[in-house]
Amino acid sequence: MTQSGNPLFDNFARLMTDAAGVATGVKREAEGVMKAQLERLIRDLDVVSREEFEAVRTMAILAREENEKLAARLAELEQKLS
């Protein structure tokens, strides 16, 4: 920082620099608190992860396909018995 020769301006410049640093620190702290609160909220909602969702979805698709095959086979066997 350059010396302007006027201590009032120097003190004011130092004050503004400190205030900017404090504002940056407050912003970081607020972001950290908000992130922690959001993570806690999501955890408390008991939502499933993407991996769990995809695994159950795959199982459901396979079960539906198997069910359709079995239904077709049953219909074929019923037709043979008739």
PyMOL Python script that loads the backbone (N, CA, C, O; Angstrom):
from pymol import cmd

cmd.read_pdbstr("""\
ATOM      1  N   MET A   1       0.859  -1.170   0.000  1.00  0.00           N
ATOM      2  CA  MET A   1       0.000   0.000   0.000  1.00  0.00           C
ATOM      3  C   MET A   1       0.903   1.230   0.000  1.00  0.00           C
ATOM      4  O   MET A   1       1.884   1.289   0.742  1.00  0.00           O
ATOM      5  N   THR A   2       0.572   2.191  -0.820  1.00  0.00           N
ATOM      6  CA  THR A   2       1.393   3.397  -0.906  1.00  0.00           C
ATOM      7  C   THR A   2       0.982   4.387   0.160  1.00  0.00           C
ATOM      8  O   THR A   2      -0.173   4.421   0.585  1.00  0.00           O
ATOM      9  N   GLN A   3       1.928   5.183   0.582  1.00  0.00           N
ATOM     10  CA  GLN A   3       1.661   6.230   1.570  1.00  0.00           C
ATOM     11  C   GLN A   3       1.184   7.478   0.831  1.00  0.00           C
ATOM     12  O   GLN A   3       1.868   7.968  -0.068  1.00  0.00           O
ATOM     13  N   SER A   4       0.026   7.987   1.202  1.00  0.00           N
ATOM     14  CA  SER A   4      -0.491   9.189   0.538  1.00  0.00           C
ATOM     15  C   SER A   4      -0.046  10.453   1.257  1.00  0.00           C
ATOM     16  O   SER A   4      -0.199  11.559   0.739  1.00  0.00           O
ATOM     17  N   GLY A   5       0.493  10.285   2.427  1.00  0.00           N
ATOM     18  CA  GLY A   5       0.911  11.459   3.174  1.00  0.00           C
ATOM     19  C   GLY A   5      -0.169  11.935   4.124  1.00  0.00           C
ATOM     20  O   GLY A   5       0.109  12.738   5.014  1.00  0.00           O
ATOM     21  N   ASN A   6      -1.380  11.466   3.962  1.00  0.00           N
ATOM     22  CA  ASN A   6      -2.469  11.857   4.838  1.00  0.00           C
ATOM     23  C   ASN A   6      -2.896  10.625   5.643  1.00  0.00           C
ATOM     24  O   ASN A   6      -3.418   9.670   5.068  1.00  0.00           O
ATOM     25  N   PRO A   7      -2.684  10.632   6.954  1.00  0.00           N
ATOM     26  CA  PRO A   7      -3.015   9.457   7.764  1.00  0.00           C
ATOM     27  C   PRO A   7      -4.513   9.130   7.747  1.00  0.00           C
ATOM     28  O   PRO A   7      -4.898   7.973   7.914  1.00  0.00           O
ATOM     29  N   LEU A   8      -5.338  10.127   7.549  1.00  0.00           N
ATOM     30  CA  LEU A   8      -6.772   9.879   7.485  1.00  0.00           C
ATOM     31  C   LEU A   8      -7.115   8.979   6.303  1.00  0.00           C
ATOM     32  O   LEU A   8      -7.888   8.032   6.447  1.00  0.00           O
ATOM     33  N   PHE A   9      -6.542   9.270   5.133  1.00  0.00           N
ATOM     34  CA  PHE A   9      -6.779   8.438   3.959  1.00  0.00           C
ATOM     35  C   PHE A   9      -6.190   7.043   4.124  1.00  0.00           C
ATOM     36  O   PHE A   9      -6.782   6.047   3.708  1.00  0.00           O
ATOM     37  N   ASP A  10      -5.001   6.992   4.745  1.00  0.00           N
ATOM     38  CA  ASP A  10      -4.367   5.688   4.980  1.00  0.00           C
ATOM     39  C   ASP A  10      -5.222   4.826   5.911  1.00  0.00           C
ATOM     40  O   ASP A  10      -5.417   3.636   5.662  1.00  0.00           O
ATOM     41  N   ASN A  11      -5.720   5.428   6.966  1.00  0.00           N
ATOM     42  CA  ASN A  11      -6.567   4.691   7.910  1.00  0.00           C
ATOM     43  C   ASN A  11      -7.876   4.253   7.251  1.00  0.00           C
ATOM     44  O   ASN A  11      -8.355   3.144   7.484  1.00  0.00           O
ATOM     45  N   PHE A  12      -8.445   5.128   6.432  1.00  0.00           N
ATOM     46  CA  PHE A  12      -9.680   4.790   5.733  1.00  0.00           C
ATOM     47  C   PHE A  12      -9.448   3.634   4.755  1.00  0.00           C
ATOM     48  O   PHE A  12     -10.266   2.718   4.670  1.00  0.00           O
ATOM     49  N   ALA A  13      -8.354   3.677   4.031  1.00  0.00           N
ATOM     50  CA  ALA A  13      -8.029   2.605   3.084  1.00  0.00           C
ATOM     51  C   ALA A  13      -7.817   1.288   3.823  1.00  0.00           C
ATOM     52  O   ALA A  13      -8.276   0.241   3.367  1.00  0.00           O
ATOM     53  N   ARG A  14      -7.128   1.331   4.956  1.00  0.00           N
ATOM     54  CA  ARG A  14      -6.897   0.139   5.762  1.00  0.00           C
ATOM     55  C   ARG A  14      -8.231  -0.406   6.294  1.00  0.00           C
ATOM     56  O   ARG A  14      -8.438  -1.619   6.324  1.00  0.00           O
ATOM     57  N   LEU A  15      -9.122   0.482   6.708  1.00  0.00           N
ATOM     58  CA  LEU A  15     -10.433   0.091   7.200  1.00  0.00           C
ATOM     59  C   LEU A  15     -11.254  -0.592   6.097  1.00  0.00           C
ATOM     60  O   LEU A  15     -11.907  -1.605   6.344  1.00  0.00           O
ATOM     61  N   MET A  16     -11.218  -0.041   4.902  1.00  0.00           N
ATOM     62  CA  MET A  16     -11.955  -0.637   3.785  1.00  0.00           C
ATOM     63  C   MET A  16     -11.384  -2.007   3.419  1.00  0.00           C
ATOM     64  O   MET A  16     -12.138  -2.927   3.103  1.00  0.00           O
ATOM     65  N   THR A  17     -10.079  -2.144   3.459  1.00  0.00           N
ATOM     66  CA  THR A  17      -9.441  -3.431   3.168  1.00  0.00           C
ATOM     67  C   THR A  17      -9.844  -4.466   4.211  1.00  0.00           C
ATOM     68  O   THR A  17     -10.168  -5.603   3.869  1.00  0.00           O
ATOM     69  N   ASP A  18      -9.824  -4.080   5.462  1.00  0.00           N
ATOM     70  CA  ASP A  18     -10.233  -4.985   6.542  1.00  0.00           C
ATOM     71  C   ASP A  18     -11.715  -5.351   6.416  1.00  0.00           C
ATOM     72  O   ASP A  18     -12.089  -6.505   6.628  1.00  0.00           O
ATOM     73  N   ALA A  19     -12.552  -4.379   6.073  1.00  0.00           N
ATOM     74  CA  ALA A  19     -13.984  -4.637   5.930  1.00  0.00           C
ATOM     75  C   ALA A  19     -14.235  -5.615   4.786  1.00  0.00           C
ATOM     76  O   ALA A  19     -15.097  -6.487   4.899  1.00  0.00           O
ATOM     77  N   ALA A  20     -13.499  -5.484   3.696  1.00  0.00           N
ATOM     78  CA  ALA A  20     -13.655  -6.418   2.579  1.00  0.00           C
ATOM     79  C   ALA A  20     -13.253  -7.829   3.005  1.00  0.00           C
ATOM     80  O   ALA A  20     -13.904  -8.804   2.629  1.00  0.00           O
ATOM     81  N   GLY A  21     -12.184  -7.934   3.786  1.00  0.00           N
ATOM     82  CA  GLY A  21     -11.756  -9.241   4.289  1.00  0.00           C
ATOM     83  C   GLY A  21     -12.785  -9.857   5.215  1.00  0.00           C
ATOM     84  O   GLY A  21     -13.045 -11.057   5.143  1.00  0.00           O
ATOM     85  N   VAL A  22     -13.369  -9.053   6.081  1.00  0.00           N
ATOM     86  CA  VAL A  22     -14.400  -9.547   6.994  1.00  0.00           C
ATOM     87  C   VAL A  22     -15.627  -9.990   6.205  1.00  0.00           C
ATOM     88  O   VAL A  22     -16.208 -11.034   6.503  1.00  0.00           O
ATOM     89  N   ALA A  23     -16.024  -9.216   5.211  1.00  0.00           N
ATOM     90  CA  ALA A  23     -17.188  -9.577   4.395  1.00  0.00           C
ATOM     91  C   ALA A  23     -16.959 -10.906   3.672  1.00  0.00           C
ATOM     92  O   ALA A  23     -17.864 -11.735   3.577  1.00  0.00           O
ATOM     93  N   THR A  24     -15.754 -11.098   3.171  1.00  0.00           N
ATOM     94  CA  THR A  24     -15.433 -12.368   2.507  1.00  0.00           C
ATOM     95  C   THR A  24     -15.505 -13.517   3.501  1.00  0.00           C
ATOM     96  O   THR A  24     -16.029 -14.583   3.177  1.00  0.00           O
ATOM     97  N   GLY A  25     -14.988 -13.313   4.700  1.00  0.00           N
ATOM     98  CA  GLY A  25     -15.040 -14.345   5.734  1.00  0.00           C
ATOM     99  C   GLY A  25     -16.464 -14.674   6.149  1.00  0.00           C
ATOM    100  O   GLY A  25     -16.808 -15.841   6.337  1.00  0.00           O
ATOM    101  N   VAL A  26     -17.287 -13.653   6.290  1.00  0.00           N
ATOM    102  CA  VAL A  26     -18.692 -13.859   6.656  1.00  0.00           C
ATOM    103  C   VAL A  26     -19.418 -14.625   5.550  1.00  0.00           C
ATOM    104  O   VAL A  26     -20.226 -15.510   5.830  1.00  0.00           O
ATOM    105  N   LYS A  27     -19.131 -14.287   4.308  1.00  0.00           N
ATOM    106  CA  LYS A  27     -19.752 -14.988   3.181  1.00  0.00           C
ATOM    107  C   LYS A  27     -19.382 -16.466   3.205  1.00  0.00           C
ATOM    108  O   LYS A  27     -20.250 -17.326   3.055  1.00  0.00           O
ATOM    109  N   ARG A  28     -18.094 -16.767   3.393  1.00  0.00           N
ATOM    110  CA  ARG A  28     -17.657 -18.166   3.450  1.00  0.00           C
ATOM    111  C   ARG A  28     -18.319 -18.905   4.602  1.00  0.00           C
ATOM    112  O   ARG A  28     -18.760 -20.043   4.446  1.00  0.00           O
ATOM    113  N   GLU A  29     -18.386 -18.262   5.748  1.00  0.00           N
ATOM    114  CA  GLU A  29     -19.006 -18.888   6.919  1.00  0.00           C
ATOM    115  C   GLU A  29     -20.488 -19.152   6.679  1.00  0.00           C
ATOM    116  O   GLU A  29     -20.991 -20.221   7.025  1.00  0.00           O
ATOM    117  N   ALA A  30     -21.191 -18.185   6.088  1.00  0.00           N
ATOM    118  CA  ALA A  30     -22.613 -18.360   5.794  1.00  0.00           C
ATOM    119  C   ALA A  30     -22.827 -19.496   4.797  1.00  0.00           C
ATOM    120  O   ALA A  30     -23.747 -20.297   4.960  1.00  0.00           O
ATOM    121  N   GLU A  31     -21.991 -19.572   3.775  1.00  0.00           N
ATOM    122  CA  GLU A  31     -22.097 -20.661   2.801  1.00  0.00           C
ATOM    123  C   GLU A  31     -21.872 -22.014   3.472  1.00  0.00           C
ATOM    124  O   GLU A  31     -22.573 -22.983   3.179  1.00  0.00           O
ATOM    125  N   GLY A  32     -20.900 -22.073   4.365  1.00  0.00           N
ATOM    126  CA  GLY A  32     -20.623 -23.316   5.081  1.00  0.00           C
ATOM    127  C   GLY A  32     -21.784 -23.748   5.951  1.00  0.00           C
ATOM    128  O   GLY A  32     -22.143 -24.925   5.976  1.00  0.00           O
ATOM    129  N   VAL A  33     -22.375 -22.801   6.666  1.00  0.00           N
ATOM    130  CA  VAL A  33     -23.520 -23.109   7.533  1.00  0.00           C
ATOM    131  C   VAL A  33     -24.714 -23.558   6.689  1.00  0.00           C
ATOM    132  O   VAL A  33     -25.385 -24.533   7.027  1.00  0.00           O
ATOM    133  N   MET A  34     -24.972 -22.848   5.597  1.00  0.00           N
ATOM    134  CA  MET A  34     -26.100 -23.210   4.740  1.00  0.00           C
ATOM    135  C   MET A  34     -25.908 -24.592   4.122  1.00  0.00           C
ATOM    136  O   MET A  34     -26.856 -25.373   4.029  1.00  0.00           O
ATOM    137  N   LYS A  35     -24.686 -24.890   3.702  1.00  0.00           N
ATOM    138  CA  LYS A  35     -24.406 -26.200   3.117  1.00  0.00           C
ATOM    139  C   LYS A  35     -24.619 -27.300   4.152  1.00  0.00           C
ATOM    140  O   LYS A  35     -25.217 -28.332   3.849  1.00  0.00           O
ATOM    141  N   ALA A  36     -24.135 -27.084   5.365  1.00  0.00           N
ATOM    142  CA  ALA A  36     -24.306 -28.085   6.424  1.00  0.00           C
ATOM    143  C   ALA A  36     -25.785 -28.286   6.752  1.00  0.00           C
ATOM    144  O   ALA A  36     -26.220 -29.420   6.955  1.00  0.00           O
ATOM    145  N   GLN A  37     -26.556 -27.211   6.806  1.00  0.00           N
ATOM    146  CA  GLN A  37     -27.984 -27.313   7.100  1.00  0.00           C
ATOM    147  C   GLN A  37     -28.713 -28.059   5.982  1.00  0.00           C
ATOM    148  O   GLN A  37     -29.588 -28.882   6.252  1.00  0.00           O
ATOM    149  N   LEU A  38     -28.357 -27.776   4.734  1.00  0.00           N
ATOM    150  CA  LEU A  38     -28.991 -28.446   3.596  1.00  0.00           C
ATOM    151  C   LEU A  38     -28.656 -29.935   3.597  1.00  0.00           C
ATOM    152  O   LEU A  38     -29.531 -30.765   3.350  1.00  0.00           O
ATOM    153  N   GLU A  39     -27.406 -30.278   3.870  1.00  0.00           N
ATOM    154  CA  GLU A  39     -27.020 -31.688   3.949  1.00  0.00           C
ATOM    155  C   GLU A  39     -27.781 -32.396   5.064  1.00  0.00           C
ATOM    156  O   GLU A  39     -28.216 -33.533   4.885  1.00  0.00           O
ATOM    157  N   ARG A  40     -27.950 -31.742   6.212  1.00  0.00           N
ATOM    158  CA  ARG A  40     -28.692 -32.329   7.325  1.00  0.00           C
ATOM    159  C   ARG A  40     -30.159 -32.517   6.956  1.00  0.00           C
ATOM    160  O   ARG A  40     -30.759 -33.541   7.282  1.00  0.00           O
ATOM    161  N   LEU A  41     -30.731 -31.540   6.283  1.00  0.00           N
ATOM    162  CA  LEU A  41     -32.131 -31.626   5.856  1.00  0.00           C
ATOM    163  C   LEU A  41     -32.335 -32.797   4.898  1.00  0.00           C
ATOM    164  O   LEU A  41     -33.284 -33.566   5.047  1.00  0.00           O
ATOM    165  N   ILE A  42     -31.455 -32.929   3.928  1.00  0.00           N
ATOM    166  CA  ILE A  42     -31.567 -34.026   2.961  1.00  0.00           C
ATOM    167  C   ILE A  42     -31.408 -35.366   3.669  1.00  0.00           C
ATOM    168  O   ILE A  42     -32.132 -36.315   3.369  1.00  0.00           O
ATOM    169  N   ARG A  43     -30.469 -35.452   4.604  1.00  0.00           N
ATOM    170  CA  ARG A  43     -30.258 -36.688   5.352  1.00  0.00           C
ATOM    171  C   ARG A  43     -31.494 -37.030   6.177  1.00  0.00           C
ATOM    172  O   ARG A  43     -31.877 -38.196   6.270  1.00  0.00           O
ATOM    173  N   ASP A  44     -32.115 -36.022   6.772  1.00  0.00           N
ATOM    174  CA  ASP A  44     -33.311 -36.241   7.592  1.00  0.00           C
ATOM    175  C   ASP A  44     -34.528 -36.622   6.763  1.00  0.00           C
ATOM    176  O   ASP A  44     -35.437 -37.278   7.272  1.00  0.00           O
ATOM    177  N   LEU A  45     -34.563 -36.223   5.494  1.00  0.00           N
ATOM    178  CA  LEU A  45     -35.688 -36.569   4.629  1.00  0.00           C
ATOM    179  C   LEU A  45     -35.679 -38.043   4.243  1.00  0.00           C
ATOM    180  O   LEU A  45     -36.676 -38.562   3.741  1.00  0.00           O
ATOM    181  N   ASP A  46     -34.564 -38.712   4.476  1.00  0.00           N
ATOM    182  CA  ASP A  46     -34.433 -40.138   4.202  1.00  0.00           C
ATOM    183  C   ASP A  46     -34.666 -40.441   2.726  1.00  0.00           C
ATOM    184  O   ASP A  46     -35.403 -41.364   2.380  1.00  0.00           O
ATOM    185  N   VAL A  47     -34.031 -39.657   1.864  1.00  0.00           N
ATOM    186  CA  VAL A  47     -34.134 -39.895   0.432  1.00  0.00           C
ATOM    187  C   VAL A  47     -33.092 -40.933   0.014  1.00  0.00           C
ATOM    188  O   VAL A  47     -32.059 -41.088   0.667  1.00  0.00           O
ATOM    189  N   VAL A  48     -33.372 -41.635  -1.072  1.00  0.00           N
ATOM    190  CA  VAL A  48     -32.445 -42.656  -1.546  1.00  0.00           C
ATOM    191  C   VAL A  48     -31.390 -42.021  -2.440  1.00  0.00           C
ATOM    192  O   VAL A  48     -31.601 -40.963  -3.033  1.00  0.00           O
ATOM    193  N   SER A  49     -30.262 -42.689  -2.518  1.00  0.00           N
ATOM    194  CA  SER A  49     -29.206 -42.204  -3.400  1.00  0.00           C
ATOM    195  C   SER A  49     -29.537 -42.589  -4.837  1.00  0.00           C
ATOM    196  O   SER A  49     -30.388 -43.444  -5.084  1.00  0.00           O
ATOM    197  N   ARG A  50     -28.867 -41.961  -5.759  1.00  0.00           N
ATOM    198  CA  ARG A  50     -29.079 -42.245  -7.176  1.00  0.00           C
ATOM    199  C   ARG A  50     -28.744 -43.707  -7.483  1.00  0.00           C
ATOM    200  O   ARG A  50     -29.437 -44.357  -8.266  1.00  0.00           O
ATOM    201  N   GLU A  51     -27.674 -44.221  -6.860  1.00  0.00           N
ATOM    202  CA  GLU A  51     -27.265 -45.607  -7.093  1.00  0.00           C
ATOM    203  C   GLU A  51     -28.339 -46.579  -6.609  1.00  0.00           C
ATOM    204  O   GLU A  51     -28.652 -47.555  -7.291  1.00  0.00           O
ATOM    205  N   GLU A  52     -28.904 -46.311  -5.426  1.00  0.00           N
ATOM    206  CA  GLU A  52     -29.966 -47.178  -4.903  1.00  0.00           C
ATOM    207  C   GLU A  52     -31.195 -47.138  -5.815  1.00  0.00           C
ATOM    208  O   GLU A  52     -31.801 -48.171  -6.098  1.00  0.00           O
ATOM    209  N   PHE A  53     -31.552 -45.945  -6.269  1.00  0.00           N
ATOM    210  CA  PHE A  53     -32.701 -45.798  -7.155  1.00  0.00           C
ATOM    211  C   PHE A  53     -32.496 -46.590  -8.447  1.00  0.00           C
ATOM    212  O   PHE A  53     -33.390 -47.313  -8.886  1.00  0.00           O
ATOM    213  N   GLU A  54     -31.320 -46.449  -9.048  1.00  0.00           N
ATOM    214  CA  GLU A  54     -31.040 -47.151 -10.294  1.00  0.00           C
ATOM    215  C   GLU A  54     -31.056 -48.664 -10.096  1.00  0.00           C
ATOM    216  O   GLU A  54     -31.528 -49.389 -10.973  1.00  0.00           O
ATOM    217  N   ALA A  55     -30.550 -49.158  -8.962  1.00  0.00           N
ATOM    218  CA  ALA A  55     -30.553 -50.599  -8.698  1.00  0.00           C
ATOM    219  C   ALA A  55     -31.979 -51.128  -8.592  1.00  0.00           C
ATOM    220  O   ALA A  55     -32.295 -52.167  -9.170  1.00  0.00           O
ATOM    221  N   VAL A  56     -32.839 -50.427  -7.863  1.00  0.00           N
ATOM    222  CA  VAL A  56     -34.233 -50.859  -7.717  1.00  0.00           C
ATOM    223  C   VAL A  56     -34.968 -50.745  -9.047  1.00  0.00           C
ATOM    224  O   VAL A  56     -35.798 -51.595  -9.369  1.00  0.00           O
ATOM    225  N   ARG A  57     -34.676 -49.722  -9.808  1.00  0.00           N
ATOM    226  CA  ARG A  57     -35.301 -49.547 -11.132  1.00  0.00           C
ATOM    227  C   ARG A  57     -34.941 -50.715 -12.051  1.00  0.00           C
ATOM    228  O   ARG A  57     -35.798 -51.256 -12.749  1.00  0.00           O
ATOM    229  N   THR A  58     -33.678 -51.089 -12.040  1.00  0.00           N
ATOM    230  CA  THR A  58     -33.240 -52.220 -12.861  1.00  0.00           C
ATOM    231  C   THR A  58     -33.936 -53.505 -12.430  1.00  0.00           C
ATOM    232  O   THR A  58     -34.365 -54.291 -13.274  1.00  0.00           O
ATOM    233  N   MET A  59     -34.049 -53.719 -11.138  1.00  0.00           N
ATOM    234  CA  MET A  59     -34.739 -54.905 -10.628  1.00  0.00           C
ATOM    235  C   MET A  59     -36.202 -54.902 -11.070  1.00  0.00           C
ATOM    236  O   MET A  59     -36.734 -55.945 -11.451  1.00  0.00           O
ATOM    237  N   ALA A  60     -36.845 -53.758 -11.023  1.00  0.00           N
ATOM    238  CA  ALA A  60     -38.255 -53.664 -11.427  1.00  0.00           C
ATOM    239  C   ALA A  60     -38.423 -53.964 -12.916  1.00  0.00           C
ATOM    240  O   ALA A  60     -39.367 -54.649 -13.311  1.00  0.00           O
ATOM    241  N   ILE A  61     -37.523 -53.460 -13.727  1.00  0.00           N
ATOM    242  CA  ILE A  61     -37.592 -53.723 -15.172  1.00  0.00           C
ATOM    243  C   ILE A  61     -37.438 -55.208 -15.443  1.00  0.00           C
ATOM    244  O   ILE A  61     -38.198 -55.782 -16.224  1.00  0.00           O
ATOM    245  N   LEU A  62     -36.458 -55.835 -14.802  1.00  0.00           N
ATOM    246  CA  LEU A  62     -36.242 -57.272 -14.992  1.00  0.00           C
ATOM    247  C   LEU A  62     -37.445 -58.073 -14.497  1.00  0.00           C
ATOM    248  O   LEU A  62     -37.842 -59.044 -15.140  1.00  0.00           O
ATOM    249  N   ALA A  63     -38.025 -57.683 -13.373  1.00  0.00           N
ATOM    250  CA  ALA A  63     -39.193 -58.388 -12.833  1.00  0.00           C
ATOM    251  C   ALA A  63     -40.381 -58.254 -13.786  1.00  0.00           C
ATOM    252  O   ALA A  63     -41.120 -59.216 -13.992  1.00  0.00           O
ATOM    253  N   ARG A  64     -40.566 -57.078 -14.362  1.00  0.00           N
ATOM    254  CA  ARG A  64     -41.668 -56.873 -15.308  1.00  0.00           C
ATOM    255  C   ARG A  64     -41.484 -57.740 -16.550  1.00  0.00           C
ATOM    256  O   ARG A  64     -42.437 -58.347 -17.039  1.00  0.00           O
ATOM    257  N   GLU A  65     -40.256 -57.794 -17.053  1.00  0.00           N
ATOM    258  CA  GLU A  65     -39.990 -58.626 -18.234  1.00  0.00           C
ATOM    259  C   GLU A  65     -40.259 -60.104 -17.922  1.00  0.00           C
ATOM    260  O   GLU A  65     -40.866 -60.813 -18.725  1.00  0.00           O
ATOM    261  N   GLU A  66     -39.808 -60.553 -16.765  1.00  0.00           N
ATOM    262  CA  GLU A  66     -40.043 -61.944 -16.359  1.00  0.00           C
ATOM    263  C   GLU A  66     -41.541 -62.211 -16.195  1.00  0.00           C
ATOM    264  O   GLU A  66     -42.027 -63.271 -16.589  1.00  0.00           O
ATOM    265  N   ASN A  67     -42.262 -61.267 -15.625  1.00  0.00           N
ATOM    266  CA  ASN A  67     -43.704 -61.401 -15.447  1.00  0.00           C
ATOM    267  C   ASN A  67     -44.416 -61.526 -16.800  1.00  0.00           C
ATOM    268  O   ASN A  67     -45.327 -62.340 -16.952  1.00  0.00           O
ATOM    269  N   GLU A  68     -44.000 -60.723 -17.772  1.00  0.00           N
ATOM    270  CA  GLU A  68     -44.600 -60.792 -19.111  1.00  0.00           C
ATOM    271  C   GLU A  68     -44.327 -62.142 -19.768  1.00  0.00           C
ATOM    272  O   GLU A  68     -45.207 -62.707 -20.418  1.00  0.00           O
ATOM    273  N   LYS A  69     -43.111 -62.659 -19.600  1.00  0.00           N
ATOM    274  CA  LYS A  69     -42.777 -63.979 -20.158  1.00  0.00           C
ATOM    275  C   LYS A  69     -43.639 -65.067 -19.508  1.00  0.00           C
ATOM    276  O   LYS A  69     -44.166 -65.945 -20.191  1.00  0.00           O
ATOM    277  N   LEU A  70     -43.771 -64.994 -18.197  1.00  0.00           N
ATOM    278  CA  LEU A  70     -44.570 -65.999 -17.490  1.00  0.00           C
ATOM    279  C   LEU A  70     -46.051 -65.907 -17.863  1.00  0.00           C
ATOM    280  O   LEU A  70     -46.727 -66.929 -17.980  1.00  0.00           O
ATOM    281  N   ALA A  71     -46.552 -64.691 -18.050  1.00  0.00           N
ATOM    282  CA  ALA A  71     -47.950 -64.517 -18.446  1.00  0.00           C
ATOM    283  C   ALA A  71     -48.182 -65.103 -19.832  1.00  0.00           C
ATOM    284  O   ALA A  71     -49.206 -65.743 -20.071  1.00  0.00           O
ATOM    285  N   ALA A  72     -47.254 -64.895 -20.732  1.00  0.00           N
ATOM    286  CA  ALA A  72     -47.380 -65.449 -22.084  1.00  0.00           C
ATOM    287  C   ALA A  72     -47.325 -66.978 -22.032  1.00  0.00           C
ATOM    288  O   ALA A  72     -48.091 -67.655 -22.718  1.00  0.00           O
ATOM    289  N   ARG A  73     -46.426 -67.510 -21.227  1.00  0.00           N
ATOM    290  CA  ARG A  73     -46.317 -68.968 -21.093  1.00  0.00           C
ATOM    291  C   ARG A  73     -47.593 -69.554 -20.487  1.00  0.00           C
ATOM    292  O   ARG A  73     -48.069 -70.602 -20.925  1.00  0.00           O
ATOM    293  N   LEU A  74     -48.140 -68.878 -19.486  1.00  0.00           N
ATOM    294  CA  LEU A  74     -49.377 -69.342 -18.854  1.00  0.00           C
ATOM    295  C   LEU A  74     -50.536 -69.329 -19.860  1.00  0.00           C
ATOM    296  O   LEU A  74     -51.332 -70.267 -19.915  1.00  0.00           O
ATOM    297  N   ALA A  75     -50.617 -68.268 -20.642  1.00  0.00           N
ATOM    298  CA  ALA A  75     -51.673 -68.185 -21.649  1.00  0.00           C
ATOM    299  C   ALA A  75     -51.519 -69.323 -22.662  1.00  0.00           C
ATOM    300  O   ALA A  75     -52.515 -69.909 -23.088  1.00  0.00           O
ATOM    301  N   GLU A  76     -50.301 -69.633 -23.045  1.00  0.00           N
ATOM    302  CA  GLU A  76     -50.047 -70.721 -23.986  1.00  0.00           C
ATOM    303  C   GLU A  76     -50.464 -72.072 -23.395  1.00  0.00           C
ATOM    304  O   GLU A  76     -51.087 -72.887 -24.075  1.00  0.00           O
ATOM    305  N   LEU A  77     -50.118 -72.298 -22.136  1.00  0.00           N
ATOM    306  CA  LEU A  77     -50.485 -73.560 -21.483  1.00  0.00           C
ATOM    307  C   LEU A  77     -51.996 -73.670 -21.304  1.00  0.00           C
ATOM    308  O   LEU A  77     -52.563 -74.750 -21.467  1.00  0.00           O
ATOM    309  N   GLU A  78     -52.648 -72.559 -20.971  1.00  0.00           N
ATOM    310  CA  GLU A  78     -54.109 -72.576 -20.836  1.00  0.00           C
ATOM    311  C   GLU A  78     -54.767 -72.880 -22.176  1.00  0.00           C
ATOM    312  O   GLU A  78     -55.779 -73.580 -22.231  1.00  0.00           O
ATOM    313  N   GLN A  79     -54.200 -72.362 -23.244  1.00  0.00           N
ATOM    314  CA  GLN A  79     -54.772 -72.616 -24.573  1.00  0.00           C
ATOM    315  C   GLN A  79     -54.604 -74.084 -24.938  1.00  0.00           C
ATOM    316  O   GLN A  79     -55.495 -74.665 -25.557  1.00  0.00           O
ATOM    317  N   LYS A  80     -53.501 -74.688 -24.574  1.00  0.00           N
ATOM    318  CA  LYS A  80     -53.283 -76.103 -24.863  1.00  0.00           C
ATOM    319  C   LYS A  80     -54.249 -76.985 -24.086  1.00  0.00           C
ATOM    320  O   LYS A  80     -54.681 -78.026 -24.579  1.00  0.00           O
ATOM    321  N   LEU A  81     -54.591 -76.563 -22.854  1.00  0.00           N
ATOM    322  CA  LEU A  81     -55.517 -77.343 -22.033  1.00  0.00           C
ATOM    323  C   LEU A  81     -56.956 -77.217 -22.524  1.00  0.00           C
ATOM    324  O   LEU A  81     -57.768 -78.104 -22.262  1.00  0.00           O
ATOM    325  N   SER A  82     -57.284 -76.167 -23.209  1.00  0.00           N
ATOM    326  CA  SER A  82     -58.659 -75.941 -23.680  1.00  0.00           C
ATOM    327  C   SER A  82     -59.020 -76.779 -24.879  1.00  0.00           C
ATOM    328  O   SER A  82     -60.142 -76.691 -25.379  1.00  0.00           O
TER     329      SER A  82
END
""", "prot")
cmd.dss("prot")
cmd.show_as("cartoon", "prot")
cmd.util.cbc("prot")
cmd.orient("prot")
